[in-house]
Amino acid sequence: MRAITDPTVASLIRATFRRYSSKTAIKTETGDEISFSQLQDRVRRLVNVLTDGHGLKLGDRVAVLADNRAEYIELDYACALAGLVKVPLYMRNAAREHLHFVVDSDAIALVAEPHTLGPLLDAMDGDWGPLDGRVLSLDEPPADVPGVESYESLVAAASPRETVIEVGPEDYYQIRYTSGTTGQPKGAATDHRGMLAATLGNVTFHSLECAVGPDDVVGHVMPFSHASAFNLAGHSWMGTTHLPIARWDPDRYMRHVQDDGVSISMMAPTMIAMMVNESETVGTVDTSNLRTISYGGAPIAESVLEGALASFGSIFTQGYGSTETPSMVVYLEKRDHVLGSERLQSCGLPCSWADVDVFRPDATVCDPGEIGEIWTRSPSALREYVNNPEATAAATEHGWYHSGDMALRDDEGYFFLKDRKNDMIISGGFNIYPAEVENALMSHPAVIECAVVPTPDDQWGEVVSAVVRFRPGMQASAEDLEAHCTQSIGSYKRPRRIVFADEPLPKSAVDKMLRRIAREQYFPTDDEA
């Protein structure tokens, strides 16, 4: 029998509730404040809703489809305490993508925003299947969608007693979906030991140059379904207040900084660019509380960083990681964010809780200055890709996680990303794989072949671009193709730039599409033109 004192996210949350009471745990955008004792009460009720009320047991999977909101934090903590495996679904994906994640993860419960339930039920042909009887709506359930219960009504009516469930370090904490070079999404499973390392690692990272504590307010603008959730349990342990922000708007964010004392945020570089280039309130509101913005997920232009440093001062840190690690394994500190320094092109130094190096294909370590693939190993690394042993074996060969990112390490140990081995596109902090978009384009009756590539963009870092060749005698406009894509993939994945080819696209001797040559041919940069 395992001791419940073994280190887990669950034990960290219980310790946090013992440590704080009247301190504010969550602020909402409407001005409400939830204390740690109130949060504990609601989390205990939710554990009882999910276990006693709906029969969920240790290891069962709960899909969550929601914006950033207080209830997401409740769900995160309740699932951890009950030993339930959270399956984050991405709000910007299409219903058919949500369905794949639900089926592949073996989820048997769903908590979702009400407006998402109708499209998902339609994608399931009108039958909730394994979710039946365990579908909860975060707001008033839609009248035209059957089989849905009210989350709030269930929590309010539930018992507030503490239900202690034995959760061990190797029990799964979450299954979060990524993609592969084939475009087939993969569910990366992280256990409690891994998430404990990730969330405590994040708060350590944010404390390197200024300690995180009870006076801090974390403004969550990145989705909880992505990296922002890694800043929940660890930061709560330090007594911080969480402010979930559902929709990104730079001026709205600036008002939260001034009025709610936001001091820490994680952002995609495109968000920083919007603050610098589009915000009407930068320079007019008090931002003295804001002392740490960590960014990652995409390159940041030096011109953007120059404007950001001028507007906010030296408050920026960078983190490099992935869904599989999860969270960052390499970081660039504030002191390295110096204009004109070569280190601005670096993603930084390895975190203390992770081994990171650059390897040759023969599994030998590259010399400084030599480009190879980033491999990493740490307590936070994925346990497996669920239902995909082949992908798991390939990604974890030799006992290291193989990132697919190509980089070099300099003489001082700083890492410099050079390319992505797997052709992944990063747009606005979101990972997009060309094969997913190519599959959507190829389903259009007029398209005979296509190649999807990244092209640089000042706002988004990279955008999805496509070269398309039509079948003889058939045509379609770029607008028609974009609209067609959004029927099967999320709108953020649709191609933003489309050019049309009259000749067959470049291929290898074995008829494999040569995306890089297609990009150079149809979307040349200044160096290639």
C-alpha positions as CSV (number, residue, x, y, z in Angstrom):
1,M,0.0,0.0,0.0
2,R,1.4,3.4,-1.0
3,A,1.8,6.2,1.5
4,I,-0.3,9.2,0.6
5,T,2.7,11.3,1.7
6,D,4.7,10.3,-1.4
7,P,5.5,13.5,-3.3
8,T,2.8,14.2,-5.8
9,V,0.9,17.2,-7.1
10,A,-1.9,16.1,-4.8
11,S,0.3,16.3,-1.7
12,L,1.5,19.7,-2.8
13,I,-2.1,21.0,-3.1
14,R,-3.0,19.5,0.3
15,A,0.1,21.2,1.9
16,T,-0.9,24.5,0.2
17,F,-4.4,24.4,1.7
18,R,-2.9,23.8,5.1
19,R,-0.5,26.7,4.7
20,Y,-3.0,29.3,3.6
21,S,-6.5,30.2,4.6
22,S,-7.8,33.7,4.2
23,K,-5.2,34.6,1.6
24,T,-6.7,35.3,-1.9
25,A,-6.1,32.3,-4.1
26,I,-8.0,33.4,-7.2
27,K,-9.2,36.8,-8.6
28,T,-11.7,36.8,-11.4
29,E,-12.0,39.3,-14.2
30,T,-15.3,40.4,-12.8
31,G,-13.6,41.5,-9.5
32,D,-14.5,38.5,-7.3
33,E,-11.9,37.0,-4.9
34,I,-11.7,33.4,-3.8
35,S,-9.7,32.6,-0.7
36,F,-7.6,29.5,-0.3
37,S,-10.2,28.2,2.2
38,Q,-13.0,28.8,-0.2
39,L,-11.0,27.2,-3.0
40,Q,-10.4,24.2,-0.8
41,D,-14.1,23.9,0.0
42,R,-15.1,23.9,-3.7
43,V,-12.3,21.5,-4.7
44,R,-13.4,19.0,-2.0
45,R,-17.0,19.3,-3.2
46,L,-15.8,18.8,-6.8
47,V,-13.8,15.7,-5.9
48,N,-17.0,14.3,-4.4
49,V,-19.0,15.2,-7.5
50,L,-16.6,13.3,-9.7
51,T,-16.0,10.3,-7.5
52,D,-19.2,9.7,-5.4
53,G,-21.6,11.4,-7.8
54,H,-20.3,10.1,-11.1
55,G,-18.4,7.0,-10.1
56,L,-14.9,8.1,-11.3
57,K,-11.9,6.3,-9.8
58,L,-8.2,6.5,-9.8
59,G,-6.8,6.7,-13.3
60,D,-10.0,7.6,-15.1
61,R,-9.7,10.3,-17.7
62,V,-11.6,13.6,-17.6
63,A,-11.6,15.8,-20.7
64,V,-11.7,19.6,-20.1
65,L,-12.7,22.0,-22.8
66,A,-12.7,25.5,-21.3
67,D,-11.3,29.0,-21.4
68,N,-9.1,30.3,-18.6
69,R,-11.5,30.7,-15.6
70,A,-11.6,30.0,-11.9
71,E,-13.3,26.7,-12.5
72,Y,-10.4,25.4,-14.5
73,I,-8.1,25.8,-11.5
74,E,-10.7,24.0,-9.4
75,L,-10.8,21.1,-11.9
76,D,-7.0,21.0,-12.1
77,Y,-6.7,20.6,-8.3
78,A,-9.7,18.3,-7.9
79,C,-8.4,15.9,-10.6
80,A,-5.0,15.8,-9.0
81,L,-6.4,15.1,-5.5
82,A,-8.7,12.4,-6.9
83,G,-6.1,10.8,-9.0
84,L,-8.1,11.5,-12.2
85,V,-6.2,12.1,-15.4
86,K,-6.9,15.5,-17.0
87,V,-7.1,15.6,-20.8
88,P,-6.9,19.3,-21.9
89,L,-8.8,20.0,-25.1
90,Y,-7.9,23.1,-27.0
91,M,-10.7,25.7,-27.4
92,R,-9.5,26.7,-30.9
93,N,-9.6,23.2,-32.4
94,A,-12.5,21.8,-34.4
95,A,-15.1,19.5,-32.9
96,R,-13.7,16.5,-34.8
97,E,-10.3,17.1,-33.3
98,H,-11.8,17.2,-29.8
99,L,-13.5,13.9,-30.6
100,H,-10.2,12.3,-31.5
101,F,-8.7,13.4,-28.2
102,V,-11.6,12.1,-26.2
103,V,-11.6,8.7,-28.0
104,D,-7.9,8.2,-28.1
105,S,-7.4,9.1,-24.4
106,D,-10.3,6.9,-23.3
107,A,-11.9,9.8,-21.5
108,I,-15.2,8.9,-19.7
109,A,-16.1,12.4,-18.4
110,L,-16.2,15.9,-19.9
111,V,-16.4,19.4,-18.4
112,A,-16.9,22.1,-21.0
113,E,-18.0,25.5,-22.0
114,P,-21.7,25.3,-22.9
115,H,-21.3,26.6,-26.5
116,T,-18.9,23.8,-27.3
117,L,-21.2,21.0,-26.4
118,G,-23.6,21.1,-29.4
119,P,-20.8,20.9,-32.0
120,L,-19.1,18.1,-30.1
121,L,-22.3,16.0,-29.8
122,D,-22.9,16.5,-33.5
123,A,-19.4,15.2,-34.2
124,M,-20.3,12.2,-32.1
125,D,-23.4,11.6,-34.2
126,G,-25.7,12.6,-31.4
127,D,-24.6,10.0,-28.9
128,W,-22.3,10.9,-25.9
129,G,-21.0,7.3,-25.9
130,P,-18.5,6.7,-23.1
131,L,-19.2,10.2,-21.8
132,D,-22.9,9.5,-21.3
133,G,-24.1,10.7,-17.8
134,R,-20.8,12.5,-17.1
135,V,-21.0,15.7,-19.2
136,L,-20.9,18.9,-17.2
137,S,-21.5,22.4,-18.5
138,L,-19.5,25.2,-16.8
139,D,-22.3,27.6,-17.2
140,E,-26.1,27.0,-17.7
141,P,-26.4,23.9,-19.9
142,P,-27.7,24.6,-23.4
143,A,-31.4,23.7,-23.6
144,D,-31.0,22.1,-27.0
145,V,-28.2,19.7,-26.0
146,P,-29.4,16.6,-24.0
147,G,-27.6,14.7,-21.4
148,V,-25.7,17.7,-19.8
149,E,-25.6,18.6,-16.1
150,S,-24.8,22.0,-14.5
151,Y,-21.3,22.1,-13.0
152,E,-22.2,24.8,-10.5
153,S,-25.4,23.1,-9.3
154,L,-23.6,19.9,-8.7
155,V,-20.7,21.6,-6.8
156,A,-23.1,23.6,-4.7
157,A,-25.1,20.6,-3.6
158,A,-22.1,18.3,-3.0
159,S,-20.7,17.3,0.4
160,P,-17.7,19.5,1.6
161,R,-16.1,16.6,3.4
162,E,-12.5,15.7,2.5
163,T,-12.2,12.5,0.5
164,V,-8.6,11.3,0.7
165,I,-7.5,9.1,-2.3
166,E,-4.1,7.5,-2.4
167,V,-2.3,9.0,-5.4
168,G,1.3,7.9,-6.1
169,P,4.1,9.6,-8.0
170,E,3.8,7.3,-11.0
171,D,0.0,7.7,-11.4
172,Y,-0.8,9.7,-14.4
173,Y,-1.6,13.4,-13.9
174,Q,-2.6,14.4,-17.5
175,I,-2.6,13.4,-21.1
176,R,-1.9,16.5,-23.3
177,Y,-2.0,16.2,-27.1
178,T,0.7,17.2,-29.4
179,S,1.3,16.2,-33.0
180,G,3.9,14.3,-35.0
181,T,5.4,14.9,-38.4
182,T,2.7,12.7,-39.9
183,G,0.1,15.1,-38.5
184,Q,-1.5,12.4,-36.3
185,P,-2.0,13.8,-32.8
186,K,-0.3,12.0,-29.9
187,G,-1.2,12.0,-26.3
188,A,1.8,12.7,-24.1
189,A,1.2,11.3,-20.6
190,T,2.8,13.0,-17.6
191,D,2.7,11.4,-14.2
192,H,2.5,13.2,-10.8
193,R,6.2,13.1,-10.3
194,G,6.7,14.7,-13.7
195,M,4.2,17.5,-13.1
196,L,5.5,18.1,-9.6
197,A,8.9,18.7,-11.1
198,A,7.5,20.9,-13.8
199,T,5.3,23.1,-11.6
200,L,8.0,23.5,-8.9
201,G,10.5,24.1,-11.7
202,N,8.4,26.9,-13.1
203,V,8.1,28.7,-9.8
204,T,11.9,28.2,-9.3
205,F,12.5,29.7,-12.7
206,H,10.4,32.7,-11.9
207,S,12.2,33.1,-8.6
208,L,15.8,33.2,-10.0
209,E,16.2,36.9,-10.0
210,C,13.2,38.0,-7.8
211,A,11.6,35.6,-5.4
212,V,8.0,34.7,-6.0
213,G,5.7,35.1,-2.9
214,P,2.3,35.9,-1.5
215,D,2.3,39.4,-2.9
216,D,2.5,38.2,-6.5
217,V,-0.5,38.0,-8.9
218,V,-0.1,35.6,-11.8
219,G,-2.0,37.0,-14.9
220,H,-2.8,33.9,-16.9
221,V,-3.1,34.9,-20.6
222,M,-1.7,31.7,-22.1
223,P,-4.4,29.0,-22.2
224,F,-4.6,26.6,-19.2
225,S,-4.8,23.9,-21.8
226,H,-1.2,24.8,-22.7
227,A,1.8,25.9,-20.7
228,S,0.0,28.2,-18.3
229,A,-1.3,25.3,-16.2
230,F,2.2,24.5,-15.2
231,N,2.1,27.8,-13.2
232,L,-0.8,26.7,-11.0
233,A,0.1,24.3,-8.1
234,G,3.7,25.4,-7.7
235,H,2.8,29.1,-7.6
236,S,-0.1,28.4,-5.2
237,W,2.4,26.7,-2.9
238,M,4.2,30.1,-2.7
239,G,1.0,31.9,-1.9
240,T,0.5,33.7,-5.1
241,T,-2.9,34.8,-6.4
242,H,-4.1,33.5,-9.8
243,L,-6.0,35.8,-12.2
244,P,-7.4,33.7,-15.2
245,I,-7.8,35.9,-18.3
246,A,-10.1,34.3,-20.9
247,R,-9.3,36.4,-24.0
248,W,-6.1,38.1,-24.9
249,D,-6.4,41.8,-25.4
250,P,-3.3,44.0,-24.7
251,D,-5.2,46.9,-23.3
252,R,-7.4,44.7,-21.1
253,Y,-4.2,43.1,-19.8
254,M,-2.7,46.4,-19.0
255,R,-5.7,47.4,-17.0
256,H,-5.4,44.1,-15.0
257,V,-1.7,45.0,-14.3
258,Q,-2.7,48.4,-12.9
259,D,-5.9,47.5,-11.2
260,D,-5.3,43.9,-10.0
261,G,-1.5,44.1,-9.4
262,V,-0.5,41.5,-12.0
263,S,3.2,40.9,-11.5
264,I,4.0,37.6,-13.4
265,S,2.7,36.4,-16.7
266,M,3.7,33.8,-19.3
267,M,3.2,34.9,-22.9
268,A,3.7,34.0,-26.5
269,P,6.1,36.4,-28.3
270,T,3.1,37.6,-30.5
271,M,1.4,38.8,-27.3
272,I,4.5,40.9,-26.5
273,A,4.5,42.2,-30.0
274,M,0.8,43.3,-29.7
275,M,1.5,45.0,-26.4
276,V,4.4,47.0,-28.0
277,N,2.8,47.7,-31.3
278,E,-1.0,47.8,-30.7
279,S,-1.7,48.7,-27.1
280,E,-3.1,52.2,-26.6
281,T,-2.5,52.0,-22.8
282,V,1.2,51.2,-22.6
283,G,2.9,54.2,-21.1
284,T,-0.4,55.5,-19.7
285,V,-1.1,53.0,-16.9
286,D,0.9,52.0,-13.9
287,T,2.9,48.9,-14.6
288,S,5.2,49.1,-11.6
289,N,3.9,45.8,-10.3
290,L,4.8,43.9,-13.4
291,R,8.2,42.3,-12.8
292,T,8.3,39.1,-14.8
293,I,7.1,38.1,-18.3
294,S,8.3,34.8,-19.4
295,Y,8.0,34.0,-23.1
296,G,8.5,30.9,-25.3
297,G,7.0,28.7,-27.9
298,A,8.3,30.8,-30.8
299,P,11.1,33.1,-31.9
300,I,10.9,36.8,-30.9
301,A,12.1,39.5,-33.2
302,E,14.8,41.7,-31.7
303,S,12.9,44.9,-32.8
304,V,9.9,43.6,-30.7
305,L,12.1,42.9,-27.7
306,E,13.8,46.3,-28.0
307,G,10.4,48.0,-27.8
308,A,9.4,45.8,-24.9
309,L,12.5,46.5,-22.9
310,A,12.0,50.2,-23.5
311,S,8.4,50.1,-22.4
312,F,8.6,47.7,-19.4
313,G,12.3,47.4,-18.5
314,S,14.3,44.3,-17.8
315,I,11.5,42.0,-16.8
316,F,11.7,39.4,-19.6
317,T,12.8,35.7,-19.3
318,Q,12.6,33.0,-22.0
319,G,11.9,29.3,-21.6
320,Y,12.3,26.5,-24.0
321,G,10.5,23.2,-23.6
322,S,7.7,21.1,-25.1
323,T,4.5,19.2,-24.3
324,E,6.6,16.1,-23.7
325,T,9.1,17.5,-21.2
326,P,6.7,19.3,-20.1
327,S,7.3,23.0,-19.6
328,M,10.8,24.4,-19.9
329,V,14.1,22.6,-19.7
330,V,16.2,25.6,-20.9
331,Y,15.9,29.2,-19.8
332,L,17.3,32.6,-20.6
333,E,17.4,34.9,-17.6
334,K,16.6,38.6,-17.4
335,R,20.3,39.5,-17.1
336,D,20.9,37.9,-20.5
337,H,18.3,40.1,-22.2
338,V,20.7,42.8,-23.3
339,L,20.2,44.5,-26.7
340,G,23.0,43.8,-29.1
341,S,24.1,40.7,-27.2
342,E,24.4,37.4,-29.2
343,R,22.7,35.7,-26.3
344,L,19.4,37.3,-27.4
345,Q,19.5,34.7,-30.2
346,S,19.8,31.9,-27.6
347,C,17.2,30.1,-25.7
348,G,19.5,29.9,-22.7
349,L,21.0,27.4,-20.3
350,P,19.6,24.0,-19.0
351,C,17.4,24.1,-16.0
352,S,18.8,22.5,-12.8
353,W,16.2,19.7,-12.9
354,A,16.9,18.6,-16.5
355,D,19.8,17.1,-18.5
356,V,19.9,18.7,-21.9
357,D,22.4,18.3,-24.7
358,V,22.9,18.2,-28.5
359,F,23.4,14.8,-30.1
360,R,24.5,13.4,-33.4
361,P,22.4,10.7,-35.1
362,D,24.7,8.1,-33.7
363,A,23.8,9.2,-30.2
364,T,27.2,10.8,-29.5
365,V,27.3,14.3,-28.0
366,C,28.0,17.2,-30.4
367,D,31.0,19.4,-29.9
368,P,30.4,23.1,-29.1
369,G,29.3,24.9,-32.2
370,E,28.1,21.7,-33.9
371,I,24.5,21.4,-34.9
372,G,22.6,18.4,-33.7
373,E,19.2,17.4,-32.2
374,I,18.3,18.5,-28.7
375,W,17.7,15.6,-26.3
376,T,16.7,15.9,-22.7
377,R,15.9,13.7,-19.7
378,S,14.4,14.8,-16.4
379,P,11.7,13.7,-13.9
380,S,9.2,15.7,-15.8
381,A,9.6,13.9,-19.1
382,L,6.6,12.1,-20.6
383,R,5.9,8.5,-19.5
384,E,4.5,7.5,-22.9
385,Y,2.4,8.5,-25.9
386,V,-0.8,6.7,-25.0
387,N,-1.8,3.9,-27.4
388,N,1.3,4.6,-29.4
389,P,4.2,2.4,-28.3
390,E,6.1,2.9,-31.6
391,A,6.1,6.7,-31.2
392,T,7.1,6.3,-27.6
393,A,10.0,4.1,-28.4
394,A,11.3,6.4,-31.1
395,A,11.0,9.5,-29.0
396,T,12.7,8.0,-25.9
397,E,15.4,5.9,-27.5
398,H,18.7,5.7,-25.4
399,G,16.7,6.9,-22.4
400,W,16.5,10.5,-23.6
401,Y,13.5,12.4,-25.0
402,H,14.3,13.4,-28.6
403,S,12.9,16.8,-29.2
404,G,13.1,17.0,-33.0
405,D,14.6,20.5,-32.6
406,M,18.0,21.1,-34.1
407,A,20.4,23.4,-32.2
408,L,24.0,24.1,-31.2
409,R,25.6,24.7,-27.8
410,D,28.3,27.3,-27.4
411,D,31.4,27.1,-25.3
412,E,29.5,28.6,-22.3
413,G,26.7,26.1,-22.5
414,Y,24.1,28.4,-24.1
415,F,21.7,26.7,-26.6
416,F,20.9,28.2,-30.0
417,L,18.0,26.8,-31.9
418,K,18.7,26.4,-35.6
419,D,15.9,24.4,-37.2
420,R,13.1,21.9,-36.5
421,K,13.8,18.5,-37.6
422,N,10.1,17.6,-37.9
423,D,9.0,20.7,-39.9
424,M,6.8,22.0,-37.1
425,I,5.3,25.5,-37.6
426,I,5.0,27.7,-34.4
427,S,2.5,30.5,-34.9
428,G,1.6,32.7,-32.0
429,G,2.9,30.1,-29.6
430,F,0.8,27.3,-31.0
431,N,2.4,24.2,-32.6
432,I,1.1,23.4,-36.1
433,Y,2.2,20.5,-38.2
434,P,2.2,20.8,-42.0
435,A,0.7,17.3,-42.6
436,E,-2.5,18.3,-40.7
437,V,-3.0,21.3,-42.9
438,E,-2.0,19.4,-46.1
439,N,-4.6,16.7,-45.3
440,A,-7.3,19.4,-44.9
441,L,-6.3,21.1,-48.2
442,M,-6.1,17.7,-50.1
443,S,-9.7,16.9,-49.1
444,H,-10.8,19.8,-51.3
445,P,-11.9,18.3,-54.7
446,A,-9.9,20.8,-56.7
447,V,-6.6,20.2,-55.0
448,I,-4.2,17.6,-56.5
449,E,-1.1,18.4,-54.4
450,C,0.1,20.9,-51.9
451,A,3.0,21.8,-49.6
452,V,2.6,23.6,-46.3
453,V,5.5,25.6,-44.9
454,P,6.2,28.2,-42.3
455,T,7.0,31.8,-43.5
456,P,8.2,34.6,-41.2
457,D,5.6,37.1,-39.8
458,D,6.3,40.1,-37.7
459,Q,3.2,39.6,-35.5
460,W,2.9,35.8,-35.2
461,G,6.6,34.8,-35.6
462,E,5.6,32.3,-38.3
463,V,2.4,31.8,-40.2
464,V,1.1,28.8,-42.2
465,S,1.7,29.2,-45.9
466,A,0.8,26.8,-48.7
467,V,1.6,26.1,-52.3
468,V,-1.3,24.5,-54.1
469,R,-1.7,22.8,-57.5
470,F,-5.1,22.2,-58.9
471,R,-6.5,19.3,-60.9
472,P,-6.8,20.0,-64.6
473,G,-9.8,22.2,-65.4
474,M,-10.6,22.9,-61.7
475,Q,-10.0,26.1,-59.6
476,A,-10.7,27.5,-56.2
477,S,-9.9,30.8,-54.5
478,A,-7.6,31.2,-51.5
479,E,-10.6,32.2,-49.5
480,D,-12.5,29.1,-50.5
481,L,-9.5,26.9,-49.5
482,E,-9.2,28.7,-46.1
483,A,-12.9,28.2,-45.4
484,H,-12.7,24.5,-46.4
485,C,-9.8,23.9,-44.1
486,T,-11.7,25.2,-41.0
487,Q,-14.2,22.4,-41.5
488,S,-11.7,19.8,-40.3
489,I,-8.9,21.7,-38.4
490,G,-8.9,24.6,-36.0
491,S,-9.0,28.1,-37.5
492,Y,-5.6,29.0,-36.2
493,K,-4.1,26.2,-38.4
494,R,-5.6,27.4,-41.7
495,P,-3.1,28.7,-44.2
496,R,-2.8,32.5,-44.1
497,R,-0.8,32.7,-47.4
498,I,-1.6,30.6,-50.4
499,V,0.1,30.7,-53.8
500,F,-0.8,28.6,-56.8
501,A,1.6,26.4,-58.8
502,D,1.2,25.4,-62.5
503,E,3.9,22.8,-62.4
504,P,4.3,19.7,-60.1
505,L,5.8,20.5,-56.7
506,P,9.4,19.4,-55.9
507,K,9.7,15.8,-54.7
508,S,12.5,13.4,-53.8
509,A,13.5,10.3,-55.6
510,V,11.0,8.3,-53.5
511,D,8.2,10.9,-54.3
512,K,8.3,12.6,-50.9
513,M,7.4,16.2,-51.0
514,L,10.4,18.5,-50.5
515,R,8.8,21.2,-48.3
516,R,12.0,23.2,-47.9
517,I,12.6,23.5,-51.6
518,A,9.0,24.4,-52.1
519,R,9.3,27.2,-49.5
520,E,12.5,28.5,-51.1
521,Q,10.9,28.4,-54.5
522,Y,7.5,30.0,-53.7
523,F,8.2,32.0,-50.5
524,P,11.9,33.1,-50.8
525,T,13.4,35.2,-48.1
526,D,15.6,38.2,-48.9
527,D,18.6,35.9,-48.7
528,E,17.1,33.3,-51.1
529,A,15.4,35.7,-53.6
